[in-house]
Amino acid sequence: MLSYRHGFHAGNFADVFKHVVLCRLVQSLLAKEKPFFYLDSHAGAGRYDLTSVMAKKNREFSGGISRLWGSQDAPDGVREYLDVVRACNPAQELQFYPGSPLFVRHFLRPVDRMMLCELHTKDAEYLKTEFAKDRKVTVQMMDGYHGLKAFLPPTQRRGLVLIDPAFELKDERARLLESFAEAYKRWPGGIYAIWYPIQDKHTVDWFHRQLIRTGIRNIVAAELRIFDEDFPLRLNGTGMIVVNPPWQLDVQLETLGPWLWQALSSHGQGGFSLNWLVPE
Ligand SMILES: C[S@@+](CC[C@H](N)C(=O)[O-])C[C@H]1O[C@@H](n2cnc3c(N)ncnc32)[C@H](O)[C@@H]1O
């Protein structure tokens, strides 16, 4: 039984950071004409109504997308992200927040394909409705870790895998690491983006060490903290691991990260960091 619903968190600062990085990764794939494949192992509901009871419970979006919505001076990589959020809100008032599938779908060309896995019955139903008539998109109500085995390697030979679990289960990190290592064996040429929460330094360091121990090369970790890690029960920050990052992603994030930190942090705490865990 899954209790996590992303609707409570949609559009928060962690979503903003994750989706800005996601948009950058998709942009890099669009630079070549050859088709690409996108696999979202934990896809969520696809679209979130920020006026819903769920979203309004803790109003997490007010510390995230609400801070960027009216922004006039966003740098390029953030502007393309905001274009997708705006396309989701044609009335020009912020009501809906797009999940990862909608961000990627916005940029998909006729030749590209997208596979979405979601285990929660309700959210999988929403996804199926969202993409019912879309031939580029396949939705599977299934365990995303099984999806990594079932759908990799893709016939397109280039593309991106987003692994974005809820981190509610005790063994989630171990399962993620094992599944990622297996997926990589099947498809070493793919780009992998792995989202993780930052609560305490010990857990993050452990996670990084385990990634390094896989022996896989070309791994970068981008992290945005909006609080110092002095209160481990709180979501102090958010991280994205990118394996096989596109050329110049690190340079681009070194510009976007500090801008996002300025926009999203209100206590002067935390900061942005980018570290190569394993070079190429
Ligand atoms: C953090 S949310 C995903 C958010 C989404 N990727 C986005 O960025 O908009 C995690 C999702 O994973 C789903 N989930 C949890 N365990 C899963 C599993 N084993 N396989 C597939 N989905 C799972 C949850 O129901 C939830 O919708």
The ligand as a MOL file (V3000), in Angstrom:
LIG
                    3D

  0  0  0     0  0            999 V3000
M  V30 BEGIN CTAB
M  V30 COUNTS 27 29 0 0 0
M  V30 BEGIN ATOM
M  V30 1 C 8.4250 11.8800 -6.1050 0
M  V30 2 S 7.0100 11.2160 -6.8410 0 CHG=1
M  V30 3 C 7.3080 11.3680 -8.5590 0
M  V30 4 C 7.2350 12.7480 -9.0880 0
M  V30 5 C 7.4180 12.8740 -10.5730 0
M  V30 6 N 8.5650 12.1340 -11.0570 0
M  V30 7 C 7.5880 14.3280 -10.9440 0
M  V30 8 O 8.7400 14.8190 -10.9480 0
M  V30 9 O 6.5970 14.9970 -11.2330 0 CHG=-1
M  V30 10 C 7.2290 9.4960 -6.6190 0
M  V30 11 C 6.1250 8.6560 -7.2400 0
M  V30 12 O 6.5320 7.2950 -7.2180 0
M  V30 13 C 5.3950 6.4750 -7.0070 0
M  V30 14 N 5.9370 5.1810 -6.5640 0
M  V30 15 C 6.3100 4.7650 -5.3280 0
M  V30 16 N 6.8880 3.5570 -5.3830 0
M  V30 17 C 6.9050 3.1990 -6.6970 0
M  V30 18 C 7.4150 2.0870 -7.4020 0
M  V30 19 N 8.0220 1.0840 -6.7820 0
M  V30 20 N 7.2700 2.0730 -8.7400 0
M  V30 21 C 6.6530 3.0900 -9.4100 0
M  V30 22 N 6.1520 4.1730 -8.7830 0
M  V30 23 C 6.2910 4.2300 -7.4480 0
M  V30 24 C 4.5760 7.2560 -6.0210 0
M  V30 25 O 3.2250 6.8550 -6.0830 0
M  V30 26 C 4.7980 8.7000 -6.5050 0
M  V30 27 O 3.7910 9.0670 -7.4140 0
M  V30 END ATOM
M  V30 BEGIN BOND
M  V30 1 1 1 2
M  V30 2 1 2 3
M  V30 3 1 2 10
M  V30 4 1 3 4
M  V30 5 1 4 5
M  V30 6 1 5 6
M  V30 7 1 5 7
M  V30 8 2 7 8
M  V30 9 1 7 9
M  V30 10 1 10 11
M  V30 11 1 11 12
M  V30 12 1 11 26
M  V30 13 1 12 13
M  V30 14 1 13 14
M  V30 15 1 13 24
M  V30 16 1 14 15
M  V30 17 1 14 23
M  V30 18 2 15 16
M  V30 19 1 16 17
M  V30 20 1 17 18
M  V30 21 2 17 23
M  V30 22 1 18 19
M  V30 23 2 18 20
M  V30 24 1 20 21
M  V30 25 2 21 22
M  V30 26 1 22 23
M  V30 27 1 24 25
M  V30 28 1 24 26
M  V30 29 1 26 27
M  V30 END BOND
M  V30 END CTAB
M  END
